[in-house]
Amino acid sequence: MNKLRLILGDQLNLQHPWFKEVDPDCTYLMAEMRQETDYVTHHIQKIVAFFSAMRNFSASLKEQGHKVIYLKINEEENPQDLDELIHKYIGKLKADKFEYLLPDEYRLDQLLKEITTSLDISCDFSDTHHFLTSRDTLEEFFEGKKQLVMESFYRMMRKKHNIMMQDGEPEGGKWNYDQSNRKKWKGSPAIPSEYDLRKDVQKIISEIDKAGIKTIGKIDPQAFNWPTSRKESLEVLNYFAENLLQHFGDYQDALHTEQRFLFHSRISFAMNSKMISPKEVIDRVLEEYRKKKTEIDISQVEGFVRQILGWREFMRGVYWREMPHYKSKNALDNQNKLPDFYWTGDTKMNCLSHSINQSLEEAYAHHIQRLMITGNYALLTQTHPDEVDAWYLGVYIDAIEWVEITNTRGMSQFADGGIVATKPYVSSANYINKMGNYCSGCTYDHKKKTGDNACPFNALYWNFLDAKKESFKDNPRMGMMLNLLSKLGKEEMEEIRSRATQIIENPDQF
């Protein structure tokens, strides 16, 4: 049987059972398509990373003896559309069977279902063999329960996969060391330099330019420093385990003007493109921990494992449980536009300037920068979640809808009404100052609510609570803040509303 197998750009798993043996009657099909580069405006580094990783993956398959058709972005044979691509090459190869790997994005899942329905040959699909759960695991686990609680899901995963467990109990006696993972970094311990993978990507950039693809962000054509092969991905993972893991947990939430990466692993793109799997990431980290138990505290390791085994798998489960209606949720009825400075970094607010400029220059920001700086500001200014989704999906190298939209529309913007988070993740300047040094040297005073030099986050925070108090009146986790809100005097509240309105209506003045 003459088989055609499709591989998408985020399905670069060389360990997949498909590739264990060479089938002379099987051809693999890969293509760089405008359909995928244009559905949102992506960061230039994101497109470079995907094209480079796809090309490396294709080359690896060919080296193993597999037959591969690979279409670059500007090739005349490339129809730039998935439906046309599949029909064209089924015809060209006279294929008797078409197979694909289950996509992780709803839109592609639906599209491939429609395409295969229209084909008059045998069709089949396979799991990607990447995640530690199926699409339905989360829904099955929470069946009959009112609330999706990540912690209970995480504990189930620890038990199921026997990760950091001893005699049925959590290793170290605690399930969660989150309270230990909130330290402010003050210049020590020393942070090792990032792992050096710098390579010249000018050729791919030229091809992207020639294709006329619209992008955002910056790139150094001679010093692109993201892993784009399985070999490089494993090198970055090893570097993290050997050099950064020791302090990861302590400072995973820290913010600092002089440190963009702190002790973070920067393996999210490698994982989300499937060059490495969550299981091998966890195994490698635990291997290092076992080897250096006198040097690495369990809190450093558990904090990392929780992100991979708990949060990542949890968010994927929420995605498949709630799509497609999840994408249109706007529980707080926020309608404002995202300020222009999200695309320029040109703002006097130090925390936003650092976080946005870093995002534009690196295609990366860690989770607290995303959640409590850029996401916090977007929610406090009551920005429409569609606007927030488009920015996050485009600007970050690791952003694929299944992980982006659940974190953005759910965790960050509370647009899902509490499916992912039990309360909105909003804060005044107090939290930002507590977690880092962004407030030092800022134009604005983080202690003041009103006045020309008052930090915008403060007026926006109290104004948001006031504007949305009806939405939160029955939320037990918001009771204390709403009680504090009620104690603000009428005159002070009027000043806060006026200041917040000024900020929301004139964002580029701040």
Phi, psi and omega in degrees: 000131181273108187254142170244126179242130180267139173233124179274168186293343178250028181235045189267054184262095181293345180273359183297143179305334177307326191260005182293325179230149179274123177256112183295344180262011183241133176239133178263139184241125177225146181207141170272119189233143174298331176307322183268331180281341191248354184290341168211158178279112185268158171295141180303322180293329179294315180292318177301316181297313181294314180298316181297314180295320178297318180294319178295321179295315178301316179297321178296318178298317180296320178299328179281353178102002180284150175273126184227132167257119181236123182249117177283168191300326185257007181290139182299329182288349185276114181281351177066013183217131187297316180301308180298320181301310183295313180298320182298314186276339169296317178294314182299318184269355185052046183291143177265341183214141176240134179227149177216163175268140181305123179288160177260359176250136183302316184298321180284328176298314179293319180298316181291328174296317179294317181297313183294329176296329183276350182276147180255023175239170179296137181228147179205166177222163179228154172292156180281349180055044181243307186283163178268000177228164170269173178302329189262357185304313183296314181299319179293320182295321183263011181304129180084355180261146183282326187240136173273112181248115184300323184299319179290324175296315180299317179295321176300317181294320178301313181294313184300319184260005178052052181252120182056046178239146176221114179054043177080000180242155180294136177302135181085353176090353180230145177282328194218128180248031184302326180297337180271356189255033187229037184273150176271129180275127186241028178108346175212153003293162181297143180257120178299151177295158180294154180294131188270109175242012192310129181216160181275122180239023183301323182299314180293320178300318179298321179293321178295317177298315181298324180287346179076026181284128178281132180226169172236169175084182185238163177205143171263109187299336182261358186218047178287124193238040174247146178290133181229022174212163178298319180301311180295322180298317178293325178296316180294319177299314179298319180298317177299311183300319186277334189239335188243332184305324185306330181237010185302306185302313182306315191247020183293338180258002187286153179233135180208137183294332185260358182229114182274329187247342181046236182252021181284153189280329184058041177251008185297321178294318179300320179287314186288341172269356175074021175292330172228157186255157178300325181296315182288333175294310179298315180301318183292320179294317179292326176300315180294320179298314180298325183286329187236044185300332180283342182256332186246118179284150182300331181296328178294321186280316181299321179300323179285313181301321180299322179295320184277306185284324182269287190296315183297313180290324178299312182296322177296319179296319177299317181304308184285337176285325191255343181287152005270349186293340180302326186292344181249007182289137177210065190301330182265003179053046177279139189229355187284161178278153173285132181302148180301333184291350173293339178258353182237335185076007186272085178215151180279349178284114189301316183296317179289321178301313180294314184291319181287314179299321176299317179298318180288328182272331186245349188059029186207143165208149182279174194298327180284325173298320181289316186279310192259357174247284184293318180289318178303312181296318180298319179289316181297330177270008173058050181280142178298131183300335175299319180295318182292316178304312184298321180291311182295318181295327182276319193279334186259135185297332183264004188278111170237145195307321184301328180261331182288309191291326178290323177286323184279297184290332181268284185299312188279313189258355180053026181287342179274003175075011176114016177292314183270312184247146181277348176207160177290140178271082177238154176205161170275189180293342183302314180295317182298319178292324181295326187267353182189194183250017181301328183285340179291128178076009179283154176301329188254152180270117185289350181267347186260141179271321185227168185105160186299328182256015178283140179300126180305329181300329184288308178296320180297322182297309183289327176295320179297313179300320180293316183292329186249015187299330177295325179291333187252001188298333180259009181268112184298333181283349179258358185303315183296317182292321179292328176294317176296321178301317183295341181272352177288137182292158182300316181293317179296321181294323178295320178295319179297314180298318181296314179297316181296318179298318178299317181293315183293322184276340181228058187300328185281001174270356188246000000 
